[in-house]
Amino acid sequence: MELKDEITINAPVAQVYQALNDPDILSQCIPGCEELIKHSDTDLEAKVVLKIGPVKARFAGTVQLDTSGAPNAFSLTGQGNGGTAGHAKGGADVTLEAVEGGTVLTYTAKAEIGGKLAQFGSRLIQSTAKKLAGKFFKKFAEVVNSVEA
């Protein structure tokens, strides 16, 4: 499964990049996030509760960041386990481009799921993933824009 989208944020690239690396901001924006711990500049641990179709599961997982292209680009990979509900792994490439009045954030994300979750149709999984990504970036833009104010 692959998701692509872009969003314009009314803040400079440096501020958007800094916010994407701030666990307090990220935990406010990740749907269902119960805990987000930053172990280093490149390693994060998360606990998230998600409802996909009729299944509600608590996922525990890790995320690794590759910041070699920072602040204009970076990538992340992660994996999570939801117990009997299943597991997921994936990654995303993010680019930040300065435009008049702010930053355009573009992402391409890929994910693979297994276990009970994989039994649901790919359309349900795709639409849920798209909705969750949309919620994250909408909230992220709101939080970053409110910091700017």
DSSP file with accessible surface (Angstrom, degrees, kcal/mol):
  #  RESIDUE AA STRUCTURE BP1 BP2  ACC     N-H-->O    O-->H-N    N-H-->O    O-->H-N    TCO  KAPPA ALPHA  PHI   PSI    X-CA   Y-CA   Z-CA
    1    1 A M              0   0   75      0, 0.0   110,-1.9     0, 0.0     2,-0.4   0.000 360.0 360.0 360.0 137.1    0.0    0.0    0.0
    2    2 A E  E     -A  110   0A  79    108,-0.2     2,-0.4     2,-0.0   108,-0.2  -0.991 360.0-168.7-131.8 138.1    1.3    3.4   -0.9
    3    3 A L  E     -A  109   0A  21    106,-2.8   106,-3.2    -2,-0.4     2,-0.4  -0.978   5.8-179.7-123.5 140.4    0.1    6.9    0.1
    4    4 A K  E     +A  108   0A 138     -2,-0.4     2,-0.3   104,-0.2   104,-0.2  -0.996  16.4 135.7-137.4 142.2    1.1   10.2   -1.3
    5    5 A D  E     -A  107   0A  84    102,-1.8   102,-2.7    -2,-0.4     2,-0.3  -0.974  30.7-142.9-168.3 171.4    0.0   13.7   -0.4
    6    6 A E  E     -A  106   0A 114     -2,-0.3     2,-0.3   100,-0.2   100,-0.2  -0.985   9.8-170.2-145.0 153.9    1.2   17.2    0.3
    7    7 A I  E     -A  105   0A  43     98,-2.4    98,-3.2    -2,-0.3     2,-0.5  -0.993  19.8-131.8-143.3 143.4    0.2   20.0    2.7
    8    8 A T  E     -A  104   0A  78     -2,-0.3     2,-0.4    96,-0.2    96,-0.2  -0.866  21.5-165.7 -99.1 130.6    1.1   23.6    2.9
    9    9 A I  E     -A  103   0A   0     94,-3.2    94,-2.8    -2,-0.5     2,-2.3  -0.962  23.8-129.8-118.2 132.3    2.1   24.8    6.4
   10   10 A N  S    S+     0   0   98     -2,-0.4    92,-0.2    92,-0.2    91,-0.1  -0.367  79.3  83.1 -81.2  62.0    2.3   28.5    7.2
   11   11 A A  S    S-     0   0    3     -2,-2.3    -2,-0.2    92,-0.1   134,-0.1  -0.979  85.3 -89.9-156.3 155.0    5.8   28.3    8.8
   12   12 A P     >  -     0   0   69      0, 0.0     4,-2.2     0, 0.0     3,-0.5  -0.279  41.5-107.0 -68.7 158.6    9.3   28.3    7.5
   13   13 A V  H  > S+     0   0   18     89,-0.3     4,-3.1     1,-0.2     5,-0.3   0.885 118.1  55.0 -51.5 -46.7   11.1   25.0    6.6
   14   14 A A  H  > S+     0   0   68      1,-0.2     4,-2.4     2,-0.2    -1,-0.2   0.898 109.7  46.5 -59.1 -40.5   13.3   25.2    9.7
   15   15 A Q  H  > S+     0   0   37     -3,-0.5     4,-2.3     2,-0.2    -1,-0.2   0.905 113.1  48.5 -69.5 -39.8   10.3   25.4   12.0
   16   16 A V  H  X S+     0   0    0     -4,-2.2     4,-2.2     2,-0.2    -2,-0.2   0.942 112.7  48.7 -65.1 -44.9    8.4   22.6   10.3
   17   17 A Y  H  X S+     0   0   43     -4,-3.1     4,-0.7     1,-0.2    -2,-0.2   0.930 110.9  50.1 -61.2 -44.7   11.5   20.4   10.4
   18   18 A Q  H >< S+     0   0  137     -4,-2.4     3,-1.1    -5,-0.3    -1,-0.2   0.923 110.2  50.5 -60.3 -41.7   12.0   21.1   14.1
   19   19 A A  H >< S+     0   0    5     -4,-2.3     3,-1.6     1,-0.3     7,-0.3   0.884 104.2  57.8 -65.5 -36.1    8.4   20.3   14.8
   20   20 A L  H 3< S+     0   0   17     -4,-2.2    -1,-0.3     1,-0.3    -2,-0.2   0.652 110.1  45.8 -67.9 -13.9    8.6   17.0   12.9
   21   21 A N  T << S+     0   0   25     -3,-1.1    -1,-0.3    -4,-0.7    -2,-0.2   0.229  89.6  99.1-110.2  10.9   11.4   16.1   15.4
   22   22 A D    <>  -     0   0   51     -3,-1.6     4,-2.7     1,-0.1     3,-0.3  -0.872  57.6-159.6-103.1 109.8    9.6   17.2   18.5
   23   23 A P  H  > S+     0   0   27      0, 0.0     4,-2.5     0, 0.0     5,-0.2   0.833  91.4  56.8 -60.2 -30.6    8.1   14.3   20.4
   24   24 A D  H  > S+     0   0  115      2,-0.2     4,-1.1     1,-0.2     5,-0.1   0.924 111.8  41.4 -65.8 -42.9    5.7   16.6   22.3
   25   25 A I  H  > S+     0   0   20     -3,-0.3     4,-1.1     2,-0.2     3,-0.4   0.943 115.6  50.2 -68.8 -45.9    4.3   18.0   19.0
   26   26 A L  H >X S+     0   0   18     -4,-2.7     4,-2.4    -7,-0.3     3,-0.8   0.906 106.4  54.7 -60.5 -41.7    4.2   14.6   17.3
   27   27 A S  H 3< S+     0   0   43     -4,-2.5    -1,-0.2     1,-0.3     6,-0.2   0.832 106.8  52.2 -65.0 -28.6    2.4   12.9   20.2
   28   28 A Q  H 3< S+     0   0  105     -4,-1.1    -1,-0.3    -3,-0.4    -2,-0.2   0.777 116.5  40.4 -70.9 -26.8   -0.4   15.6   19.9
   29   29 A C  H << S+     0   0    5     -4,-1.1    -2,-0.2    -3,-0.8   110,-0.2   0.732  88.7  93.0 -98.9 -27.0   -0.8   14.8   16.2
   30   30 A I  S >< S-     0   0   47     -4,-2.4     3,-2.0    -5,-0.1   103,-0.1  -0.585  83.5-117.6 -73.5 119.1   -0.5   11.0   15.9
   31   31 A P  T 3  S+     0   0   32      0, 0.0    -1,-0.1     0, 0.0    -2,-0.1  -0.336  94.9   4.7 -58.2 129.6   -4.1    9.6   16.1
   32   32 A G  T 3  S+     0   0   41      1,-0.2    17,-2.5    16,-0.1     2,-0.3   0.560  87.3 162.4  76.1   9.2   -4.4    7.4   19.1
   33   33 A C  E <   +B   48   0A  27     -3,-2.0    15,-0.3    15,-0.2    -1,-0.2  -0.449  14.5 169.9 -68.9 123.5   -1.0    8.1   20.4
   34   34 A E  E     +     0   0A 100     13,-3.2     2,-0.3     1,-0.4    14,-0.2   0.709  69.0   3.5 -98.0 -31.8   -0.6    7.1   24.1
   35   35 A E  E     -B   47   0A  81     12,-1.6    12,-2.4     2,-0.0    -1,-0.4  -0.976  52.9-174.6-158.1 139.5    3.1    7.6   24.4
   36   36 A L  E     -B   46   0A  27     -2,-0.3     2,-0.5    10,-0.2    10,-0.2  -0.956  11.7-172.2-139.4 118.7    6.0    8.7   22.3
   37   37 A I  E     -B   45   0A  57      8,-3.0     8,-2.6    -2,-0.4     2,-0.8  -0.953  14.8-148.4-117.1 128.3    9.6    8.4   23.7
   38   38 A K  E     +B   44   0A  77     -2,-0.5     6,-0.2     6,-0.2     3,-0.1  -0.847  18.0 175.4 -95.5 111.3   12.6    9.9   21.9
   39   39 A H        -     0   0  115      4,-2.3     2,-0.3    -2,-0.8     5,-0.2   0.769  69.5 -20.5 -85.2 -29.2   15.6    7.6   22.7
   40   40 A S  S    S-     0   0   45      3,-1.6     3,-0.3     0, 0.0    -1,-0.2  -0.917  83.4 -76.9-160.1-177.0   18.0    9.6   20.4
   41   41 A D  S    S+     0   0  122     -2,-0.3     3,-0.1     1,-0.2    -3,-0.0   0.692 132.4  29.3 -65.8 -16.4   17.8   12.0   17.4
   42   42 A T  S    S+     0   0   50      1,-0.1    23,-2.4    22,-0.1     2,-0.5   0.459 109.9  71.6-122.2  -3.2   17.1    9.0   15.2
   43   43 A D  E     + C   0  64A  62     -3,-0.3    -4,-2.3    21,-0.2    -3,-1.6  -0.967  51.0 170.6-125.9 124.7   15.2    6.5   17.4
   44   44 A L  E     -BC  38  63A  17     19,-2.7    19,-2.5    -2,-0.5     2,-0.4  -0.913  17.5-154.1-126.2 154.2   11.7    6.8   18.7
   45   45 A E  E     -BC  37  62A  62     -8,-2.6    -8,-3.0    -2,-0.3     2,-0.3  -0.989  18.5-172.8-127.5 136.8    9.3    4.4   20.5
   46   46 A A  E     -BC  36  61A  15     15,-2.4    15,-2.4    -2,-0.4     2,-0.4  -0.955  22.1-160.8-133.8 150.7    5.6    4.7   20.3
   47   47 A K  E     +BC  35  60A  66    -12,-2.4   -13,-3.2    -2,-0.3   -12,-1.6  -0.995  26.5 172.4-126.9 122.2    2.4    3.2   21.8
   48   48 A V  E     -BC  33  59A  21     11,-2.5    11,-3.7    -2,-0.4     2,-0.5  -0.985  25.8-148.1-134.8 138.8   -0.7    3.9   19.7
   49   49 A V  E     + C   0  58A  28    -17,-2.5     2,-0.3    -2,-0.4     9,-0.2  -0.946  27.1 176.3-107.4 123.9   -4.3    2.6   19.9
   50   50 A L  E     - C   0  57A  37      7,-2.6     7,-2.9    -2,-0.5     2,-0.5  -0.955  24.9-148.4-128.3 149.0   -6.1    2.3   16.6
   51   51 A K  E     + C   0  56A 132     -2,-0.3     2,-0.5     5,-0.2     5,-0.3  -0.978  17.9 177.8-116.0 119.7   -9.4    1.1   15.4
   52   52 A I  E >   - C   0  55A  20      3,-3.2     3,-2.1    -2,-0.5    73,-0.1  -0.974  65.2 -46.4-123.2 113.0   -9.4   -0.5   11.9
   53   53 A G  T 3  S-     0   0   26     -2,-0.5    64,-0.0     1,-0.3    67,-0.0  -0.406 124.6 -21.5  59.5-132.4  -12.8   -1.8   10.9
   54   54 A P  T 3  S+     0   0  101      0, 0.0     2,-0.5     0, 0.0    -1,-0.3   0.513 121.0  93.7 -85.3  -1.7  -14.2   -3.8   13.8
   55   55 A V  E <   -C   52   0A  20     -3,-2.1    -3,-3.2    30,-0.0     2,-0.5  -0.804  51.0-172.2-101.6 125.9  -10.7   -4.3   15.4
   56   56 A K  E     +C   51   0A 152     -2,-0.5     2,-0.3    -5,-0.3    -5,-0.2  -0.963  18.9 171.3-111.3 128.0   -9.3   -2.0   18.0
   57   57 A A  E     -C   50   0A  10     -7,-2.9    -7,-2.6    -2,-0.5     2,-0.6  -0.983  34.1-131.3-140.9 150.6   -5.7   -2.7   18.9
   58   58 A R  E     -C   49   0A 145     -2,-0.3     2,-0.4    -9,-0.2    -9,-0.2  -0.899  29.0-160.4 -99.6 121.2   -2.8   -1.2   20.9
   59   59 A F  E     -C   48   0A  22    -11,-3.7   -11,-2.5    -2,-0.6     2,-0.4  -0.865   9.7-166.9-104.6 137.9    0.4   -1.1   18.9
   60   60 A A  E     +CD  47  81A  49     21,-1.9    21,-2.4    -2,-0.4     2,-0.3  -0.982  29.0 145.2-117.8 133.2    3.9   -0.8   20.3
   61   61 A G  E     -CD  46  80A  18    -15,-2.4   -15,-2.4    -2,-0.4     2,-0.3  -0.947  39.9-119.0-158.5 177.7    6.6    0.0   17.9
   62   62 A T  E     -CD  45  79A  54     17,-2.0    17,-1.9    -2,-0.3     2,-0.4  -0.919  15.7-160.1-126.4 152.7    9.8    1.7   16.9
   63   63 A V  E     -CD  44  78A  36    -19,-2.5   -19,-2.7    -2,-0.3     2,-0.4  -1.000   2.3-161.4-134.0 134.1   10.7    4.3   14.4
   64   64 A Q  E     -CD  43  77A  73     13,-3.2    13,-2.4    -2,-0.4     2,-0.4  -0.968  11.0-150.7-115.8 135.0   14.1    5.1   12.9
   65   65 A L  E     - D   0  76A  22    -23,-2.4     2,-0.6    -2,-0.4    11,-0.2  -0.818   7.9-156.6-105.0 141.8   14.8    8.4   11.2
   66   66 A D  E     + D   0  75A  80      9,-3.2     9,-2.0    -2,-0.4     3,-0.4  -0.948  18.5 171.4-113.9 104.8   17.3    9.0    8.4
   67   67 A T    >   +     0   0   44     -2,-0.6     3,-2.0     7,-0.2     6,-0.1   0.131  38.2 117.4-101.5  19.8   18.1   12.7    8.6
   68   68 A S  T 3  S+     0   0  106      1,-0.3    -1,-0.2     7,-0.1     6,-0.1   0.768  81.0  45.3 -62.2 -24.0   21.0   12.8    6.2
   69   69 A G  T >> S+     0   0   37     -3,-0.4     4,-1.1     4,-0.3     3,-0.9   0.309  99.4 178.0 -98.9   9.6   19.0   15.1    3.8
   70   70 A A  T <4  +     0   0   40     -3,-2.0     4,-0.1     1,-0.3    -3,-0.0  -0.205  49.3  15.6 -62.8 151.0   17.8   17.5    6.6
   71   71 A P  T 34 S+     0   0   59      0, 0.0    -1,-0.3     0, 0.0     3,-0.1  -0.992 133.0  38.0 -90.9   1.1   16.2   19.9    6.8
   72   72 A N  T <4 S+     0   0   93     -3,-0.9    24,-3.0     1,-0.2     2,-0.3   0.674 125.6  12.6 -86.5 -16.6   14.8   19.7    3.3
   73   73 A A  E  <  + E   0  95A  33     -4,-1.1     2,-0.3    22,-0.3    -4,-0.3  -0.989  60.4 157.0-156.2 147.2   14.3   15.9    3.3
   74   74 A F  E     - E   0  94A  15     20,-2.1    20,-2.9    -2,-0.3     2,-0.3  -0.965  20.4-144.8-159.8 166.3   14.3   12.9    5.5
   75   75 A S  E     -DE  66  93A  26     -9,-2.0    -9,-3.2    -2,-0.3     2,-0.3  -0.923   8.1-161.2-133.9 161.9   12.9    9.4    5.7
   76   76 A L  E     -DE  65  92A  50     16,-2.4    16,-2.2    -2,-0.3     2,-0.3  -0.987   3.4-167.3-142.4 150.1   11.7    7.1    8.4
   77   77 A T  E     +DE  64  91A  78    -13,-2.4   -13,-3.2    -2,-0.3     2,-0.3  -0.976  18.4 161.7-132.8 150.2   11.1    3.4    8.8
   78   78 A G  E     -DE  63  90A  19     12,-2.7    12,-2.4    -2,-0.3     2,-0.3  -0.985  21.9-156.4-159.9 167.8    9.2    1.7   11.5
   79   79 A Q  E     -DE  62  89A 124    -17,-1.9   -17,-2.0    -2,-0.3     2,-0.3  -0.986  10.7-171.8-149.9 150.4    7.4   -1.4   12.7
   80   80 A G  E     -DE  61  88A  17      8,-2.9     8,-2.4    -2,-0.3     2,-0.5  -0.986  13.7-145.2-143.9 154.1    4.7   -2.1   15.2
   81   81 A N  E     -DE  60  87A  96    -21,-2.4   -21,-1.9    -2,-0.3     6,-0.2  -0.984   9.2-176.0-123.9 128.3    3.1   -5.1   16.8
   82   82 A G    >   -     0   0    8      4,-3.5     3,-1.8    -2,-0.5   -24,-0.2  -0.049  38.6-128.5-110.3  28.8   -0.6   -5.1   17.8
   83   83 A G  G >  S-     0   0   53      1,-0.3     3,-1.2     2,-0.2    -1,-0.4  -0.372  84.3  -1.6  63.0-131.4   -0.6   -8.6   19.4
   84   84 A T  G 3  S+     0   0  135      1,-0.3    32,-0.7    -3,-0.1    -1,-0.3   0.721 128.2  68.1 -67.1 -19.7   -3.4  -10.8   18.0
   85   85 A A  G <  S-     0   0    4     -3,-1.8    32,-2.3     1,-0.3     2,-0.3   0.812 109.6-114.3 -69.2 -29.1   -4.6   -7.9   15.8
   86   86 A G    <   -     0   0    4     -3,-1.2    -4,-3.5    30,-0.2     2,-0.3  -0.879  26.5 -80.5 132.6-163.2   -1.5   -8.2   13.7
   87   87 A H  E     -EF  81 114A  96     27,-1.6    27,-2.4    -2,-0.3     2,-0.3  -0.926  26.3-159.8-142.5 162.9    1.6   -6.2   12.8
   88   88 A A  E     +EF  80 113A  30     -8,-2.4    -8,-2.9    -2,-0.3     2,-0.3  -0.990   7.7 177.9-144.4 149.5    2.6   -3.4   10.5
   89   89 A K  E     +EF  79 112A 106     23,-2.4    23,-3.1    -2,-0.3     2,-0.3  -0.982  22.2 118.6-147.3 154.1    5.8   -2.1    9.0
   90   90 A G  E     -EF  78 111A  29    -12,-2.4   -12,-2.7    -2,-0.3     2,-0.3  -0.982  33.5-134.6 177.0-166.8    6.6    0.6    6.6
   91   91 A G  E     -EF  77 110A  20     19,-2.3    19,-2.7    -2,-0.3     2,-0.3  -0.969   6.5-142.2-165.4 174.5    8.3    3.9    6.0
   92   92 A A  E     -EF  76 109A  16    -16,-2.2   -16,-2.4    -2,-0.3     2,-0.5  -0.995   8.0-145.0-151.0 146.4    7.9    7.3    4.5
   93   93 A D  E     -EF  75 108A 101     15,-2.5    15,-2.0    -2,-0.3     2,-0.4  -0.969  24.2-168.6-110.2 129.4   10.0    9.8    2.5
   94   94 A V  E     -EF  74 107A  10    -20,-2.9   -20,-2.1    -2,-0.5     2,-0.4  -0.960   6.8-171.9-122.6 134.4    9.3   13.5    3.4
   95   95 A T  E     -EF  73 106A  67     11,-2.6    11,-2.5    -2,-0.4     2,-0.5  -0.968   8.1-156.7-123.9 146.1   10.4   16.6    1.6
   96   96 A L  E     - F   0 105A   6    -24,-3.0     2,-0.5    -2,-0.4     9,-0.2  -0.988  11.2-173.7-121.4 125.7   10.0   20.2    2.7
   97   97 A E  E     - F   0 104A 123      7,-2.2     7,-2.9    -2,-0.5     2,-0.3  -0.982  23.0-127.5-125.7 126.0   10.0   23.0    0.2
   98   98 A A  E     + F   0 103A  74     -2,-0.5     2,-0.3     5,-0.2     5,-0.2  -0.524  36.5 168.8 -70.4 130.7   10.0   26.7    1.0
   99   99 A V  E >   - F   0 102A  52      3,-2.6     3,-2.4    -2,-0.3     2,-0.1  -0.902  48.8 -69.8-133.7 166.8    7.3   28.6   -0.8
  100  100 A E  T 3  S+     0   0  201     -2,-0.3     3,-0.1     1,-0.3     0, 0.0  -0.371 122.8  10.8 -59.9 123.3    5.9   32.1   -0.4
  101  101 A G  T 3  S-     0   0   60      1,-0.1     2,-0.3    -2,-0.1    -1,-0.3   0.517 132.6 -30.9  87.5   4.4    4.1   32.2    3.0
  102  102 A G  E <  S- F   0  99A   9     -3,-2.4    -3,-2.6   -92,-0.2     2,-0.4  -0.982  80.2 -46.7 161.6-144.8    5.3   28.8    4.3
  103  103 A T  E     -AF   9  98A   0    -94,-2.8   -94,-3.2    -2,-0.3     2,-0.6  -0.993  29.4-141.4-136.8 136.0    6.4   25.3    3.5
  104  104 A V  E     -AF   8  97A  14     -7,-2.9    -7,-2.2    -2,-0.4     2,-0.6  -0.892  19.4-160.3 -97.5 120.0    5.0   22.6    1.3
  105  105 A L  E     -AF   7  96A   0    -98,-3.2   -98,-2.4    -2,-0.6     2,-0.4  -0.907  10.5-175.2-100.7 121.8    5.4   19.2    3.0
  106  106 A T  E     -AF   6  95A  39    -11,-2.5   -11,-2.6    -2,-0.6     2,-0.4  -0.960   2.9-177.2-118.1 137.1    5.2   16.3    0.6
  107  107 A Y  E     -AF   5  94A  12   -102,-2.7  -102,-1.8    -2,-0.4     2,-0.4  -0.983  20.4-166.8-136.3 149.6    5.2   12.6    1.7
  108  108 A T  E     -AF   4  93A  42    -15,-2.0   -15,-2.5    -2,-0.4     2,-0.4  -0.992  21.9-174.8-127.4 120.0    5.2    9.2    0.1
  109  109 A A  E     -AF   3  92A  22   -106,-3.2  -106,-2.8    -2,-0.4     2,-0.4  -0.936  10.5-167.5-121.2 144.0    4.5    6.4    2.6
  110  110 A K  E     +AF   2  91A 130    -19,-2.7   -19,-2.3    -2,-0.4     2,-0.3  -0.974  10.4 179.7-127.5 143.1    4.5    2.6    2.1
  111  111 A A  E     - F   0  90A  33   -110,-1.9     2,-0.4    -2,-0.4   -21,-0.2  -0.995  15.2-163.6-144.2 149.2    3.1    0.1    4.6
  112  112 A E  E     - F   0  89A 125    -23,-3.1   -23,-2.4    -2,-0.3     2,-0.3  -0.990  14.2-167.5-127.8 138.9    2.7   -3.7    4.9
  113  113 A I  E     + F   0  88A  53     -2,-0.4     2,-0.3   -25,-0.2   -25,-0.2  -0.904   6.3 178.9-125.9 157.1    0.4   -5.3    7.3
  114  114 A G  E >   + F   0  87A  10    -27,-2.4   -27,-1.6    -2,-0.3     3,-0.6  -0.920  41.8  36.9-146.9 171.6    0.0   -8.9    8.5
  115  115 A G  G >> S-     0   0   42     -2,-0.3     3,-1.0   -29,-0.3     4,-0.5  -0.479 116.1 -16.9  83.6-154.2   -2.1  -10.9   10.9
  116  116 A K  G >4 S+     0   0  101    -32,-0.7     3,-1.5     1,-0.3     4,-0.4   0.855 134.1  59.9 -56.6 -38.1   -5.8  -10.3   11.6
  117  117 A L  G X4 S+     0   0    4    -32,-2.3     3,-1.5    -3,-0.6    -1,-0.3   0.855  95.8  61.8 -61.0 -34.5   -5.7   -6.8   10.1
  118  118 A A  G <4 S+     0   0   51     -3,-1.0    -1,-0.3     1,-0.3    -2,-0.2   0.689  89.8  70.6 -67.2 -15.7   -4.5   -8.3    6.7
  119  119 A Q  G << S+     0   0  158     -3,-1.5    -1,-0.3    -4,-0.5    -2,-0.2   0.708  81.9  88.1 -73.1 -21.7   -7.8  -10.2    6.5
  120  120 A F  S <  S-     0   0   45     -3,-1.5     5,-0.0    -4,-0.4   -67,-0.0  -0.447  97.1 -88.8 -73.2 155.0   -9.7   -6.9    5.9
  121  121 A G     >  -     0   0   47      1,-0.1     4,-2.0    -2,-0.1     3,-0.4  -0.256  30.1-120.1 -62.7 150.3  -10.0   -5.8    2.4
  122  122 A S  H  > S+     0   0   97      1,-0.2     4,-3.0     2,-0.2     5,-0.2   0.819 112.8  60.8 -63.2 -27.4   -7.2   -3.6    1.0
  123  123 A R  H  > S+     0   0  214      2,-0.2     4,-2.5     1,-0.2    -1,-0.2   0.907 105.5  46.3 -66.6 -40.6   -9.8   -0.9    0.3
  124  124 A L  H  > S+     0   0   61     -3,-0.4     4,-2.5     2,-0.2     5,-0.2   0.939 115.5  46.1 -65.0 -44.9  -10.7   -0.6    4.0
  125  125 A I  H  X S+     0   0   17     -4,-2.0     4,-2.8     2,-0.2     5,-0.2   0.938 114.2  48.2 -62.8 -45.9   -7.0   -0.6    5.0
  126  126 A Q  H  X S+     0   0   70     -4,-3.0     4,-2.5     1,-0.2    -1,-0.2   0.930 113.4  46.2 -61.8 -46.3   -6.1    2.0    2.4
  127  127 A S  H  X S+     0   0   66     -4,-2.5     4,-2.3    -5,-0.2    -1,-0.2   0.896 113.8  49.1 -67.4 -36.7   -9.0    4.3    3.3
  128  128 A T  H  X S+     0   0   13     -4,-2.5     4,-2.7    -5,-0.2    -2,-0.2   0.935 112.1  48.1 -65.8 -45.0   -8.2    4.0    7.0
  129  129 A A  H  X S+     0   0   22     -4,-2.8     4,-2.6    -5,-0.2     5,-0.2   0.920 112.5  49.1 -61.7 -42.3   -4.5    4.7    6.4
  130  130 A K  H  X S+     0   0  133     -4,-2.5     4,-2.5    -5,-0.2    -1,-0.2   0.910 111.8  48.9 -63.9 -41.9   -5.4    7.7    4.3
  131  131 A K  H  X S+     0   0  134     -4,-2.3     4,-2.5     2,-0.2    -2,-0.2   0.922 112.3  48.0 -64.5 -43.3   -7.8    9.0    6.9
  132  132 A L  H  X S+     0   0   41     -4,-2.7     4,-2.5     2,-0.2    -2,-0.2   0.915 112.6  48.4 -64.6 -42.4   -5.2    8.6    9.7
  133  133 A A  H  X S+     0   0   18     -4,-2.6     4,-2.6    -5,-0.2     5,-0.3   0.927 111.5  50.8 -62.8 -43.3   -2.5   10.3    7.6
  134  134 A G  H  X S+     0   0   34     -4,-2.5     4,-2.4    -5,-0.2     5,-0.2   0.919 110.4  48.8 -60.3 -43.7   -4.9   13.2    6.9
  135  135 A K  H  X S+     0   0  118     -4,-2.5     4,-2.4     2,-0.2     5,-0.3   0.920 111.4  50.8 -61.4 -44.2   -5.8   13.6   10.6
  136  136 A F  H  X S+     0   0   32     -4,-2.5     4,-2.9     1,-0.2    -2,-0.2   0.960 114.0  41.8 -59.3 -52.3   -2.1   13.6   11.5
  137  137 A F  H  X S+     0   0   25     -4,-2.6     4,-2.5     2,-0.2    -1,-0.2   0.857 113.4  52.7 -70.6 -32.0   -1.1   16.3    8.9
  138  138 A K  H  X S+     0   0  139     -4,-2.4     4,-2.1    -5,-0.3    -1,-0.2   0.956 115.1  41.5 -63.7 -48.5   -4.2   18.5    9.6
  139  139 A K  H  X S+     0   0   83     -4,-2.4     4,-2.8    -5,-0.2     5,-0.2   0.911 113.1  54.4 -65.2 -41.0   -3.4   18.5   13.3
  140  140 A F  H  X S+     0   0    0     -4,-2.9     4,-2.8    -5,-0.3     5,-0.3   0.940 109.0  47.9 -59.0 -46.4    0.3   18.9   12.7
  141  141 A A  H  X S+     0   0   11     -4,-2.5     4,-2.7     1,-0.2     5,-0.2   0.919 112.1  50.3 -61.6 -41.5   -0.4   22.0   10.5
  142  142 A E  H  X S+     0   0   93     -4,-2.1     4,-2.0     2,-0.2    -2,-0.2   0.930 113.1  45.4 -61.7 -45.8   -2.7   23.4   13.2
  143  143 A V  H  X S+     0   0   10     -4,-2.8     4,-1.8     2,-0.2    -2,-0.2   0.939 115.6  45.6 -66.1 -46.5   -0.1   22.9   16.0
  144  144 A V  H  X S+     0   0    1     -4,-2.8     4,-1.7     1,-0.2    -2,-0.2   0.928 113.4  50.1 -64.4 -41.9    2.8   24.3   14.0
  145  145 A N  H  X S+     0   0   46     -4,-2.7     4,-1.4    -5,-0.3    -1,-0.2   0.867 108.9  52.0 -65.1 -34.1    0.7   27.3   12.9
  146  146 A S  H  < S+     0   0   78     -4,-2.0    -1,-0.2    -5,-0.2    -2,-0.2   0.846 106.4  53.8 -72.9 -29.4   -0.4   28.0   16.5
  147  147 A V  H  < S+     0   0   92     -4,-1.8    -1,-0.2     1,-0.2    -2,-0.2   0.884 107.1  52.8 -66.9 -36.6    3.3   28.0   17.6
  148  148 A E  H  <        0   0  102     -4,-1.7    -2,-0.2    -5,-0.2    -1,-0.2   0.856 360.0 360.0 -66.7 -34.0    3.9   30.6   14.9
  149  149 A A     <        0   0  119     -4,-1.4    -3,-0.0    -5,-0.1     0, 0.0  -0.109 360.0 360.0 -67.4 360.0    1.1   32.9   16.2
